């Protein structure tokens, strides 16, 4: 039990240090994405359609298992908990491509979106107009 507690403390400390770095680095969106892409993956963990089931930022970090949706939550929460991005108004959307029937979980921060193109941020204007929105979540401030 002590070992598990130490591991959780270590994860939280690492995450805190990373958030401090985000205050000044030149590419915070990309760096945050890389931070979470290196974490343990799981196929399905969180129900993206039911916000009441979403982990808090601290639960997410200490559980340390990231499905595609949790990856998006991790990026969003991390940016929200910095001084640099505390006033941003992120939006998480679930969209579907009507032709391929592919479902995408997207995070919009200003004019950028993550979750449509493979592991990269693109401009919102680059999203295909054919995408159909299934659900939109305006994220509550964390400060």
N, CA, C and O atoms as a GROMACS GRO file, in nm:
protein
  572
    1UNK      N    1   0.082  -0.119   0.000
    1UNK     CA    2   0.000   0.000   0.000
    1UNK      C    3   0.087   0.126   0.000
    1UNK      O    4   0.055   0.224  -0.068
    2UNK      N    5   0.196   0.125   0.076
    2UNK     CA    6   0.286   0.240   0.080
    2UNK      C    7   0.348   0.263  -0.057
    2UNK      O    8   0.362   0.378  -0.100
    3UNK      N    9   0.385   0.156  -0.126
    3UNK     CA   10   0.446   0.168  -0.257
    3UNK      C   11   0.348   0.232  -0.355
    3UNK      O   12   0.387   0.319  -0.433
    4UNK      N   13   0.221   0.189  -0.351
    4UNK     CA   14   0.120   0.246  -0.439
    4UNK      C   15   0.102   0.395  -0.410
    4UNK      O   16   0.088   0.475  -0.503
    5UNK      N   17   0.102   0.433  -0.286
    5UNK     CA   18   0.089   0.573  -0.247
    5UNK      C   19   0.209   0.655  -0.296
    5UNK      O   20   0.192   0.767  -0.344
    6UNK      N   21   0.328   0.598  -0.285
    6UNK     CA   22   0.449   0.666  -0.333
    6UNK      C   23   0.443   0.684  -0.485
    6UNK      O   24   0.482   0.789  -0.537
    7UNK      N   25   0.395   0.582  -0.555
    7UNK     CA   26   0.384   0.591  -0.701
    7UNK      C   27   0.286   0.701  -0.741
    7UNK      O   28   0.312   0.777  -0.834
    8UNK      N   29   0.175   0.709  -0.670
    8UNK     CA   30   0.076   0.814  -0.700
    8UNK      C   31   0.134   0.952  -0.671
    8UNK      O   32   0.116   1.045  -0.749
    9UNK      N   33   0.205   0.965  -0.559
    9UNK     CA   34   0.269   1.092  -0.527
    9UNK      C   35   0.371   1.130  -0.633
    9UNK      O   36   0.382   1.246  -0.671
   10UNK      N   37   0.444   1.031  -0.680
   10UNK     CA   38   0.545   1.056  -0.784
   10UNK      C   39   0.479   1.102  -0.914
   10UNK      O   40   0.528   1.195  -0.979
   11UNK      N   41   0.369   1.039  -0.951
   11UNK     CA   42   0.296   1.080  -1.072
   11UNK      C   43   0.246   1.224  -1.059
   11UNK      O   44   0.257   1.303  -1.153
   12UNK      N   45   0.191   1.257  -0.944
   12UNK     CA   46   0.140   1.393  -0.922
   12UNK      C   47   0.252   1.496  -0.921
   12UNK      O   48   0.236   1.606  -0.973
   13UNK      N   49   0.366   1.460  -0.863
   13UNK     CA   50   0.481   1.550  -0.859
   13UNK      C   51   0.536   1.574  -1.000
   13UNK      O   52   0.568   1.687  -1.038
   14UNK      N   53   0.546   1.466  -1.077
   14UNK     CA   54   0.594   1.477  -1.216
   14UNK      C   55   0.500   1.568  -1.296
   14UNK      O   56   0.546   1.653  -1.373
   15UNK      N   57   0.371   1.549  -1.278
   15UNK     CA   58   0.272   1.628  -1.351
   15UNK      C   59   0.279   1.775  -1.310
   15UNK      O   60   0.271   1.864  -1.396
   16UNK      N   61   0.294   1.802  -1.181
   16UNK     CA   62   0.308   1.939  -1.134
   16UNK      C   63   0.431   2.006  -1.196
   16UNK      O   64   0.424   2.120  -1.244
   17UNK      N   65   0.542   1.936  -1.196
   17UNK     CA   66   0.666   1.991  -1.254
   17UNK      C   67   0.648   2.020  -1.402
   17UNK      O   68   0.694   2.122  -1.454
   18UNK      N   69   0.581   1.929  -1.470
   18UNK     CA   70   0.556   1.949  -1.612
   18UNK      C   71   0.470   2.074  -1.635
   18UNK      O   72   0.498   2.153  -1.725
   19UNK      N   73   0.367   2.091  -1.554
   19UNK     CA   74   0.280   2.208  -1.569
   19UNK      C   75   0.359   2.337  -1.547
   19UNK      O   76   0.331   2.438  -1.612
   20UNK      N   77   0.455   2.336  -1.457
   20UNK     CA   78   0.539   2.455  -1.433
   20UNK      C   79   0.620   2.488  -1.558
   20UNK      O   80   0.639   2.606  -1.591
   21UNK      N   81   0.669   2.386  -1.628
   21UNK     CA   82   0.746   2.408  -1.750
   21UNK      C   83   0.661   2.470  -1.861
   21UNK      O   84   0.711   2.544  -1.945
   22UNK      N   85   0.533   2.437  -1.860
   22UNK     CA   86   0.444   2.487  -1.965
   22UNK      C   87   0.428   2.639  -1.962
   22UNK      O   88   0.385   2.699  -2.061
   23UNK      N   89   0.460   2.700  -1.851
   23UNK     CA   90   0.444   2.845  -1.839
   23UNK      C   91   0.532   2.922  -1.936
   23UNK      O   92   0.498   3.034  -1.974
   24UNK      N   93   0.644   2.863  -1.977
   24UNK     CA   94   0.739   2.939  -2.060
   24UNK      C   95   0.783   2.870  -2.189
   24UNK      O   96   0.844   2.935  -2.274
   25UNK      N   97   0.756   2.742  -2.205
   25UNK     CA   98   0.807   2.674  -2.324
   25UNK      C   99   0.735   2.724  -2.451
   25UNK      O  100   0.619   2.764  -2.443
   26UNK      N  101   0.803   2.720  -2.566
   26UNK     CA  102   0.745   2.777  -2.687
   26UNK      C  103   0.628   2.698  -2.749
   26UNK      O  104   0.542   2.758  -2.814
   27UNK      N  105   0.622   2.567  -2.731
   27UNK     CA  106   0.518   2.486  -2.794
   27UNK      C  107   0.438   2.407  -2.691
   27UNK      O  108   0.445   2.284  -2.689
   28UNK      N  109   0.362   2.475  -2.606
   28UNK     CA  110   0.295   2.405  -2.496
   28UNK      C  111   0.191   2.302  -2.540
   28UNK      O  112   0.176   2.199  -2.475
   29UNK      N  113   0.121   2.327  -2.648
   29UNK     CA  114   0.020   2.230  -2.692
   29UNK      C  115   0.087   2.099  -2.735
   29UNK      O  116   0.045   1.991  -2.694
   30UNK      N  117   0.190   2.111  -2.816
   30UNK     CA  118   0.261   1.992  -2.863
   30UNK      C  119   0.332   1.920  -2.748
   30UNK      O  120   0.330   1.797  -2.743
   31UNK      N  121   0.393   1.995  -2.658
   31UNK     CA  122   0.465   1.933  -2.546
   31UNK      C  123   0.368   1.859  -2.454
   31UNK      O  124   0.401   1.752  -2.403
   32UNK      N  125   0.250   1.916  -2.433
   32UNK     CA  126   0.150   1.849  -2.349
   32UNK      C  127   0.103   1.720  -2.415
   32UNK      O  128   0.085   1.618  -2.348
   33UNK      N  129   0.084   1.725  -2.544
   33UNK     CA  130   0.045   1.604  -2.618
   33UNK      C  131   0.152   1.496  -2.604
   33UNK      O  132   0.120   1.380  -2.576
   34UNK      N  133   0.277   1.532  -2.623
   34UNK     CA  134   0.387   1.435  -2.611
   34UNK      C  135   0.395   1.377  -2.470
   34UNK      O  136   0.422   1.258  -2.453
   35UNK      N  137   0.371   1.460  -2.370
   35UNK     CA  138   0.373   1.414  -2.231
   35UNK      C  139   0.274   1.299  -2.212
   35UNK      O  140   0.307   1.198  -2.150
   36UNK      N  141   0.153   1.315  -2.265
   36UNK     CA  142   0.050   1.213  -2.244
   36UNK      C  143   0.062   1.095  -2.341
   36UNK      O  144   0.019   0.985  -2.308
   37UNK      N  145   0.120   1.116  -2.457
   37UNK     CA  146   0.138   1.004  -2.549
   37UNK      C  147   0.237   0.901  -2.495
   37UNK      O  148   0.237   0.786  -2.537
   38UNK      N  149   0.321   0.944  -2.401
   38UNK     CA  150   0.419   0.851  -2.343
   38UNK      C  151   0.361   0.770  -2.226
   38UNK      O  152   0.430   0.685  -2.170
   39UNK      N  153   0.239   0.796  -2.189
   39UNK     CA  154   0.177   0.730  -2.074
   39UNK      C  155   0.116   0.595  -2.113
   39UNK      O  156   0.093   0.570  -2.232
   40UNK      N  157   0.088   0.507  -2.015
   40UNK     CA  158   0.030   0.375  -2.043
   40UNK      C  159  -0.107   0.387  -2.112
   40UNK      O  160  -0.191   0.467  -2.073
   41UNK      N  161  -0.126   0.305  -2.214
   41UNK     CA  162  -0.250   0.308  -2.292
   41UNK      C  163  -0.343   0.193  -2.252
   41UNK      O  164  -0.299   0.085  -2.212
   42UNK      N  165  -0.472   0.220  -2.266
   42UNK     CA  166  -0.574   0.119  -2.248
   42UNK      C  167  -0.676   0.141  -2.359
   42UNK      O  168  -0.691   0.252  -2.409
   43UNK      N  169  -0.746   0.037  -2.395
   43UNK     CA  170  -0.839   0.048  -2.507
   43UNK      C  171  -0.959   0.136  -2.473
   43UNK      O  172  -0.991   0.227  -2.550
   44UNK      N  173  -1.025   0.112  -2.362
   44UNK     CA  174  -1.143   0.189  -2.323
   44UNK      C  175  -1.143   0.203  -2.173
   44UNK      O  176  -1.122   0.106  -2.100
   45UNK      N  177  -1.166   0.324  -2.125
   45UNK     CA  178  -1.159   0.346  -1.982
   45UNK      C  179  -1.270   0.437  -1.931
   45UNK      O  180  -1.327   0.412  -1.824
   46UNK      N  181  -1.302   0.541  -2.004
   46UNK     CA  182  -1.397   0.643  -1.960
   46UNK      C  183  -1.508   0.658  -2.063
   46UNK      O  184  -1.482   0.653  -2.183
   47UNK      N  185  -1.631   0.675  -2.017
   47UNK     CA  186  -1.744   0.697  -2.108
   47UNK      C  187  -1.743   0.843  -2.152
   47UNK      O  188  -1.776   0.931  -2.072
   48UNK      N  189  -1.708   0.870  -2.276
   48UNK     CA  190  -1.698   1.009  -2.320
   48UNK      C  191  -1.833   1.081  -2.328
   48UNK      O  192  -1.837   1.204  -2.329
   49UNK      N  193  -1.942   1.007  -2.332
   49UNK     CA  194  -2.073   1.069  -2.346
   49UNK      C  195  -2.135   1.111  -2.213
   49UNK      O  196  -2.234   1.184  -2.211
   50UNK      N  197  -2.078   1.067  -2.103
   50UNK     CA  198  -2.135   1.095  -1.971
   50UNK      C  199  -2.033   1.168  -1.884
   50UNK      O  200  -1.948   1.105  -1.820
   51UNK      N  201  -2.042   1.299  -1.881
   51UNK     CA  202  -1.944   1.382  -1.809
   51UNK      C  203  -1.939   1.349  -1.660
   51UNK      O  204  -1.836   1.371  -1.596
   52UNK      N  205  -2.049   1.297  -1.605
   52UNK     CA  206  -2.050   1.265  -1.461
   52UNK      C  207  -1.957   1.148  -1.428
   52UNK      O  208  -1.924   1.128  -1.311
   53UNK      N  209  -1.915   1.073  -1.527
   53UNK     CA  210  -1.825   0.960  -1.504
   53UNK      C  211  -1.679   0.996  -1.527
   53UNK      O  212  -1.590   0.914  -1.499
   54UNK      N  213  -1.652   1.114  -1.575
   54UNK     CA  214  -1.515   1.152  -1.606
   54UNK      C  215  -1.433   1.167  -1.479
   54UNK      O  216  -1.483   1.221  -1.380
   55UNK      N  217  -1.309   1.120  -1.481
   55UNK     CA  218  -1.224   1.138  -1.363
   55UNK      C  219  -1.186   1.285  -1.344
   55UNK      O  220  -1.180   1.361  -1.440
   56UNK      N  221  -1.160   1.322  -1.220
   56UNK     CA  222  -1.105   1.456  -1.194
   56UNK      C  223  -0.962   1.458  -1.249
   56UNK      O  224  -0.908   1.352  -1.281
   57UNK      N  225  -0.901   1.574  -1.259
   57UNK     CA  226  -0.762   1.577  -1.305
   57UNK      C  227  -0.670   1.488  -1.221
   57UNK      O  228  -0.584   1.418  -1.275
   58UNK      N  229  -0.688   1.491  -1.089
   58UNK     CA  230  -0.598   1.418  -1.000
   58UNK      C  231  -0.624   1.267  -1.006
   58UNK      O  232  -0.530   1.188  -0.998
   59UNK      N  233  -0.749   1.229  -1.020
   59UNK     CA  234  -0.782   1.086  -1.040
   59UNK      C  235  -0.721   1.035  -1.170
   59UNK      O  236  -0.665   0.926  -1.175
   60UNK      N  237  -0.734   1.116  -1.273
   60UNK     CA  238  -0.680   1.076  -1.404
   60UNK      C  239  -0.531   1.049  -1.396
   60UNK      O  240  -0.482   0.948  -1.447
   61UNK      N  241  -0.458   1.140  -1.333
   61UNK     CA  242  -0.312   1.126  -1.324
   61UNK      C  243  -0.274   1.005  -1.238
   61UNK      O  244  -0.185   0.930  -1.276
   62UNK      N  245  -0.340   0.986  -1.126
   62UNK     CA  246  -0.301   0.876  -1.037
   62UNK      C  247  -0.349   0.740  -1.088
   62UNK      O  248  -0.288   0.638  -1.056
   63UNK      N  249  -0.457   0.736  -1.164
   63UNK     CA  250  -0.500   0.609  -1.224
   63UNK      C  251  -0.404   0.568  -1.334
   63UNK      O  252  -0.379   0.449  -1.354
   64UNK      N  253  -0.350   0.667  -1.406
   64UNK     CA  254  -0.241   0.646  -1.502
   64UNK      C  255  -0.273   0.542  -1.610
   64UNK      O  256  -0.188   0.462  -1.647
   65UNK      N  257  -0.396   0.544  -1.660
   65UNK     CA  258  -0.434   0.461  -1.774
   65UNK      C  259  -0.510   0.549  -1.872
   65UNK      O  260  -0.609   0.613  -1.836
   66UNK      N  261  -0.463   0.551  -1.994
   66UNK     CA  262  -0.514   0.648  -2.090
   66UNK      C  263  -0.570   0.583  -2.216
   66UNK      O  264  -0.496   0.529  -2.299
   67UNK      N  265  -0.702   0.590  -2.227
   67UNK     CA  266  -0.767   0.557  -2.353
   67UNK      C  267  -0.759   0.686  -2.437
   67UNK      O  268  -0.707   0.787  -2.390
   68UNK      N  269  -0.810   0.682  -2.559
   68UNK     CA  270  -0.804   0.803  -2.643
   68UNK      C  271  -0.874   0.921  -2.577
   68UNK      O  272  -0.828   1.034  -2.587
   69UNK      N  273  -0.984   0.894  -2.511
   69UNK     CA  274  -1.058   1.002  -2.448
   69UNK      C  275  -0.985   1.057  -2.326
   69UNK      O  276  -0.979   1.178  -2.306
   70UNK      N  277  -0.929   0.968  -2.243
   70UNK     CA  278  -0.854   1.014  -2.125
   70UNK      C  279  -0.732   1.096  -2.165
   70UNK      O  280  -0.694   1.189  -2.095
   71UNK      N  281  -0.672   1.061  -2.277
   71UNK     CA  282  -0.559   1.138  -2.329
   71UNK      C  283  -0.604   1.282  -2.352
   71UNK      O  284  -0.535   1.377  -2.315
   72UNK      N  285  -0.720   1.298  -2.414
   72UNK     CA  286  -0.775   1.430  -2.439
   72UNK      C  287  -0.804   1.504  -2.309
   72UNK      O  288  -0.772   1.623  -2.296
   73UNK      N  289  -0.863   1.434  -2.212
   73UNK     CA  290  -0.888   1.495  -2.082
   73UNK      C  291  -0.758   1.539  -2.016
   73UNK      O  292  -0.750   1.648  -1.959
   74UNK      N  293  -0.657   1.455  -2.022
   74UNK     CA  294  -0.528   1.488  -1.961
   74UNK      C  295  -0.468   1.614  -2.020
   74UNK      O  296  -0.418   1.700  -1.947
   75UNK      N  297  -0.473   1.625  -2.152
   75UNK     CA  298  -0.421   1.745  -2.218
   75UNK      C  299  -0.500   1.868  -2.174
   75UNK      O  300  -0.442   1.971  -2.139
   76UNK      N  301  -0.631   1.856  -2.176
   76UNK     CA  302  -0.719   1.967  -2.139
   76UNK      C  303  -0.695   2.010  -1.994
   76UNK      O  304  -0.671   2.128  -1.967
   77UNK      N  305  -0.702   1.916  -1.902
   77UNK     CA  306  -0.684   1.948  -1.760
   77UNK      C  307  -0.547   2.011  -1.734
   77UNK      O  308  -0.536   2.107  -1.658
   78UNK      N  309  -0.446   1.956  -1.796
   78UNK     CA  310  -0.310   2.006  -1.774
   78UNK      C  311  -0.297   2.151  -1.816
   78UNK      O  312  -0.242   2.233  -1.742
   79UNK      N  313  -0.348   2.184  -1.933
   79UNK     CA  314  -0.342   2.322  -1.980
   79UNK      C  315  -0.426   2.414  -1.891
   79UNK      O  316  -0.384   2.525  -1.859
   80UNK      N  317  -0.543   2.368  -1.852
   80UNK     CA  318  -0.629   2.450  -1.766
   80UNK      C  319  -0.564   2.482  -1.632
   80UNK      O  320  -0.592   2.587  -1.574
   81UNK      N  321  -0.480   2.394  -1.582
   81UNK     CA  322  -0.419   2.413  -1.450
   81UNK      C  323  -0.287   2.488  -1.453
   81UNK      O  324  -0.209   2.482  -1.358
   82UNK      N  325  -0.261   2.559  -1.563
   82UNK     CA  326  -0.145   2.647  -1.569
   82UNK      C  327  -0.193   2.791  -1.562
   82UNK      O  328  -0.308   2.821  -1.596
   83UNK      N  329  -0.107   2.879  -1.518
   83UNK     CA  330  -0.139   3.022  -1.519
   83UNK      C  331  -0.153   3.070  -1.663
   83UNK      O  332  -0.239   3.152  -1.695
   84UNK      N  333  -0.068   3.019  -1.748
   84UNK     CA  334  -0.065   3.061  -1.888
   84UNK      C  335  -0.197   3.036  -1.960
   84UNK      O  336  -0.238   3.116  -2.045
   85UNK      N  337  -0.264   2.928  -1.927
   85UNK     CA  338  -0.386   2.890  -1.998
   85UNK      C  339  -0.510   2.886  -1.908
   85UNK      O  340  -0.614   2.833  -1.950
   86UNK      N  341  -0.502   2.940  -1.789
   86UNK     CA  342  -0.612   2.926  -1.693
   86UNK      C  343  -0.741   2.990  -1.742
   86UNK      O  344  -0.849   2.951  -1.699
   87UNK      N  345  -0.733   3.089  -1.831
   87UNK     CA  346  -0.852   3.157  -1.879
   87UNK      C  347  -0.904   3.102  -2.012
   87UNK      O  348  -1.001   3.153  -2.068
   88UNK      N  349  -0.840   2.998  -2.061
   88UNK     CA  350  -0.888   2.942  -2.187
   88UNK      C  351  -1.022   2.876  -2.166
   88UNK      O  352  -1.057   2.838  -2.054
   89UNK      N  353  -1.097   2.864  -2.271
   89UNK     CA  354  -1.229   2.802  -2.263
   89UNK      C  355  -1.231   2.680  -2.355
   89UNK      O  356  -1.285   2.686  -2.465
   90UNK      N  357  -1.172   2.570  -2.310
   90UNK     CA  358  -1.162   2.452  -2.395
   90UNK      C  359  -1.299   2.387  -2.418
   90UNK      O  360  -1.389   2.393  -2.334
   91UNK      N  361  -1.310   2.325  -2.532
   91UNK     CA  362  -1.432   2.253  -2.568
   91UNK      C  363  -1.392   2.113  -2.614
   91UNK      O  364  -1.305   2.097  -2.699
   92UNK      N  365  -1.456   2.014  -2.556
   92UNK     CA  366  -1.438   1.876  -2.601
   92UNK      C  367  -1.563   1.838  -2.679
   92UNK      O  368  -1.675   1.857  -2.632
   93UNK      N  369  -1.543   1.786  -2.798
   93UNK     CA  370  -1.656   1.745  -2.882
   93UNK      C  371  -1.638   1.602  -2.927
   93UNK      O  372  -1.527   1.552  -2.943
   94UNK      N  373  -1.751   1.537  -2.946
   94UNK     CA  374  -1.752   1.405  -3.008
   94UNK      C  375  -1.815   1.426  -3.145
   94UNK      O  376  -1.930   1.469  -3.157
   95UNK      N  377  -1.737   1.395  -3.248
   95UNK     CA  378  -1.784   1.417  -3.385
   95UNK      C  379  -1.770   1.287  -3.464
   95UNK      O  380  -1.690   1.200  -3.430
   96UNK      N  381  -1.848   1.276  -3.569
   96UNK     CA  382  -1.844   1.156  -3.652
   96UNK      C  383  -1.830   1.196  -3.798
   96UNK      O  384  -1.890   1.293  -3.844
   97UNK      N  385  -1.750   1.120  -3.869
   97UNK     CA  386  -1.738   1.136  -4.013
   97UNK      C  387  -1.852   1.053  -4.074
   97UNK      O  388  -1.852   0.931  -4.060
   98UNK      N  389  -1.946   1.117  -4.141
   98UNK     CA  390  -2.063   1.044  -4.192
   98UNK      C  391  -2.030   0.944  -4.303
   98UNK      O  392  -2.108   0.853  -4.330
   99UNK      N  393  -1.915   0.960  -4.366
   99UNK     CA  394  -1.877   0.870  -4.475
   99UNK      C  395  -1.808   0.744  -4.424
   99UNK      O  396  -1.843   0.633  -4.462
  100UNK      N  397  -1.708   0.764  -4.337
  100UNK     CA  398  -1.633   0.648  -4.286
  100UNK      C  399  -1.695   0.593  -4.157
  100UNK      O  400  -1.660   0.483  -4.114
  101UNK      N  401  -1.787   0.669  -4.096
  101UNK     CA  402  -1.849   0.635  -3.967
  101UNK      C  403  -1.748   0.636  -3.852
  101UNK      O  404  -1.773   0.578  -3.747
  102UNK      N  405  -1.635   0.700  -3.871
  102UNK     CA  406  -1.532   0.712  -3.768
  102UNK      C  407  -1.574   0.817  -3.666
  102UNK      O  408  -1.617   0.926  -3.702
  103UNK      N  409  -1.560   0.782  -3.538
  103UNK     CA  410  -1.589   0.875  -3.429
  103UNK      C  411  -1.458   0.936  -3.382
  103UNK      O  412  -1.358   0.866  -3.362
  104UNK      N  413  -1.459   1.067  -3.365
  104UNK     CA  414  -1.341   1.140  -3.317
  104UNK      C  415  -1.377   1.214  -3.188
  104UNK      O  416  -1.485   1.272  -3.176
  105UNK      N  417  -1.284   1.212  -3.093
  105UNK     CA  418  -1.294   1.294  -2.973
  105UNK      C  419  -1.199   1.409  -2.996
  105UNK      O  420  -1.079   1.388  -3.014
  106UNK      N  421  -1.250   1.531  -2.994
  106UNK     CA  422  -1.164   1.646  -3.024
  106UNK      C  423  -1.162   1.744  -2.909
  106UNK      O  424  -1.258   1.759  -2.834
  107UNK      N  425  -1.049   1.811  -2.897
  107UNK     CA  426  -1.030   1.917  -2.799
  107UNK      C  427  -0.997   2.044  -2.875
  107UNK      O  428  -0.899   2.050  -2.950
  108UNK      N  429  -1.079   2.147  -2.856
  108UNK     CA  430  -1.056   2.275  -2.922
  108UNK      C  431  -1.005   2.374  -2.818
  108UNK      O  432  -1.066   2.398  -2.715
  109UNK      N  433  -0.889   2.431  -2.852
  109UNK     CA  434  -0.827   2.535  -2.769
  109UNK      C  435  -0.801   2.653  -2.863
  109UNK      O  436  -0.711   2.648  -2.946
  110UNK      N  437  -0.880   2.757  -2.848
  110UNK     CA  438  -0.865   2.872  -2.938
  110UNK      C  439  -0.892   2.830  -3.081
  110UNK      O  440  -0.999   2.778  -3.113
  111UNK      N  441  -0.795   2.852  -3.167
  111UNK     CA  442  -0.811   2.819  -3.309
  111UNK      C  443  -0.754   2.681  -3.344
  111UNK      O  444  -0.751   2.642  -3.461
  112UNK      N  445  -0.709   2.608  -3.244
  112UNK     CA  446  -0.648   2.477  -3.267
  112UNK      C  447  -0.735   2.363  -3.218
  112UNK      O  448  -0.812   2.378  -3.123
  113UNK      N  449  -0.722   2.250  -3.285
  113UNK     CA  450  -0.798   2.130  -3.247
  113UNK      C  451  -0.705   2.010  -3.245
  113UNK      O  452  -0.618   1.995  -3.331
  114UNK      N  453  -0.725   1.926  -3.145
  114UNK     CA  454  -0.650   1.801  -3.134
  114UNK      C  455  -0.750   1.686  -3.131
  114UNK      O  456  -0.858   1.697  -3.072
  115UNK      N  457  -0.714   1.576  -3.195
  115UNK     CA  458  -0.798   1.457  -3.190
  115UNK      C  459  -0.849   1.413  -3.326
  115UNK      O  460  -0.897   1.300  -3.341
  116UNK      N  461  -0.839   1.500  -3.426
  116UNK     CA  462  -0.883   1.460  -3.560
  116UNK      C  463  -0.765   1.405  -3.641
  116UNK      O  464  -0.771   1.293  -3.692
  117UNK      N  465  -0.660   1.482  -3.652
  117UNK     CA  466  -0.539   1.439  -3.723
  117UNK      C  467  -0.455   1.355  -3.627
  117UNK      O  468  -0.456   1.380  -3.507
  118UNK      N  469  -0.383   1.259  -3.677
  118UNK     CA  470  -0.304   1.168  -3.594
  118UNK      C  471  -0.204   1.241  -3.505
  118UNK      O  472  -0.103   1.293  -3.553
  119UNK      N  473  -0.234   1.245  -3.376
  119UNK     CA  474  -0.144   1.297  -3.274
  119UNK      C  475  -0.084   1.433  -3.306
  119UNK      O  476   0.030   1.461  -3.272
  120UNK      N  477  -0.163   1.518  -3.370
  120UNK     CA  478  -0.113   1.653  -3.395
  120UNK      C  479  -0.226   1.755  -3.386
  120UNK      O  480  -0.344   1.723  -3.404
  121UNK      N  481  -0.187   1.877  -3.357
  121UNK     CA  482  -0.280   1.989  -3.352
  121UNK      C  483  -0.293   2.047  -3.491
  121UNK      O  484  -0.193   2.063  -3.561
  122UNK      N  485  -0.415   2.078  -3.530
  122UNK     CA  486  -0.439   2.144  -3.658
  122UNK      C  487  -0.530   2.263  -3.633
  122UNK      O  488  -0.588   2.277  -3.525
  123UNK      N  489  -0.543   2.349  -3.732
  123UNK     CA  490  -0.635   2.461  -3.720
  123UNK      C  491  -0.778   2.410  -3.731
  123UNK      O  492  -0.806   2.317  -3.806
  124UNK      N  493  -0.867   2.470  -3.656
  124UNK     CA  494  -1.008   2.432  -3.661
  124UNK      C  495  -1.059   2.442  -3.805
  124UNK      O  496  -1.142   2.362  -3.847
  125UNK      N  497  -1.010   2.540  -3.879
  125UNK     CA  498  -1.054   2.559  -4.017
  125UNK      C  499  -1.013   2.443  -4.109
  125UNK      O  500  -1.065   2.432  -4.220
  126UNK      N  501  -0.922   2.358  -4.063
  126UNK     CA  502  -0.879   2.242  -4.143
  126UNK      C  503  -0.969   2.120  -4.125
  126UNK      O  504  -0.954   2.021  -4.196
  127UNK      N  505  -1.062   2.127  -4.030
  127UNK     CA  506  -1.154   2.015  -4.011
  127UNK      C  507  -1.250   2.007  -4.130
  127UNK      O  508  -1.296   2.110  -4.179
  128UNK      N  509  -1.280   1.886  -4.175
  128UNK     CA  510  -1.376   1.872  -4.285
  128UNK      C  511  -1.513   1.926  -4.244
  128UNK      O  512  -1.559   1.902  -4.132
  129UNK      N  513  -1.577   1.995  -4.333
  129UNK     CA  514  -1.711   2.050  -4.307
  129UNK      C  515  -1.814   1.939  -4.293
  129UNK      O  516  -1.923   1.961  -4.239
  130UNK      N  517  -1.782   1.820  -4.342
  130UNK     CA  518  -1.876   1.708  -4.340
  130UNK      C  519  -1.890   1.644  -4.202
  130UNK      O  520  -1.984   1.566  -4.181
  131UNK      N  521  -1.800   1.673  -4.108
  131UNK     CA  522  -1.808   1.614  -3.975
  131UNK      C  523  -1.939   1.654  -3.907
  131UNK      O  524  -1.982   1.769  -3.914
  132UNK      N  525  -2.002   1.558  -3.841
  132UNK     CA  526  -2.127   1.583  -3.769
  132UNK      C  527  -2.100   1.577  -3.619
  132UNK      O  528  -2.044   1.479  -3.569
  133UNK      N  529  -2.140   1.681  -3.548
  133UNK     CA  530  -2.120   1.686  -3.403
  133UNK      C  531  -2.226   1.605  -3.332
  133UNK      O  532  -2.346   1.624  -3.355
  134UNK      N  533  -2.182   1.514  -3.245
  134UNK     CA  534  -2.274   1.435  -3.165
  134UNK      C  535  -2.295   1.495  -3.027
  134UNK      O  536  -2.406   1.494  -2.974
  135UNK      N  537  -2.188   1.549  -2.970
  135UNK     CA  538  -2.196   1.602  -2.834
  135UNK      C  539  -2.087   1.708  -2.817
  135UNK      O  540  -1.976   1.693  -2.869
  136UNK      N  541  -2.120   1.815  -2.745
  136UNK     CA  542  -2.024   1.921  -2.715
  136UNK      C  543  -2.021   1.942  -2.564
  136UNK      O  544  -2.125   1.952  -2.499
  137UNK      N  545  -1.899   1.948  -2.509
  137UNK     CA  546  -1.881   1.974  -2.366
  137UNK      C  547  -1.794   2.098  -2.349
  137UNK      O  548  -1.676   2.096  -2.384
  138UNK      N  549  -1.853   2.206  -2.297
  138UNK     CA  550  -1.773   2.322  -2.259
  138UNK      C  551  -1.712   2.288  -2.123
  138UNK      O  552  -1.785   2.259  -2.027
  139UNK      N  553  -1.581   2.292  -2.115
  139UNK     CA  554  -1.515   2.251  -1.994
  139UNK      C  555  -1.520   2.361  -1.888
  139UNK      O  556  -1.494   2.478  -1.916
  140UNK      N  557  -1.553   2.320  -1.767
  140UNK     CA  558  -1.560   2.414  -1.655
  140UNK      C  559  -1.419   2.457  -1.616
  140UNK      O  560  -1.325   2.378  -1.624
  141UNK      N  561  -1.403   2.584  -1.572
  141UNK     CA  562  -1.272   2.629  -1.525
  141UNK      C  563  -1.227   2.545  -1.405
  141UNK      O  564  -1.310   2.500  -1.326
  142UNK      N  565  -1.097   2.525  -1.393
  142UNK     CA  566  -1.042   2.447  -1.281
  142UNK      C  567  -0.976   2.535  -1.176
  142UNK      O  568  -0.937   2.485  -1.070
  143UNK      N  569  -0.964   2.663  -1.202
  143UNK     CA  570  -0.901   2.755  -1.105
  143UNK      C  571  -1.006   2.815  -1.016
  143UNK      O  572  -0.974   2.895  -0.928
   0.00000   0.00000   0.00000
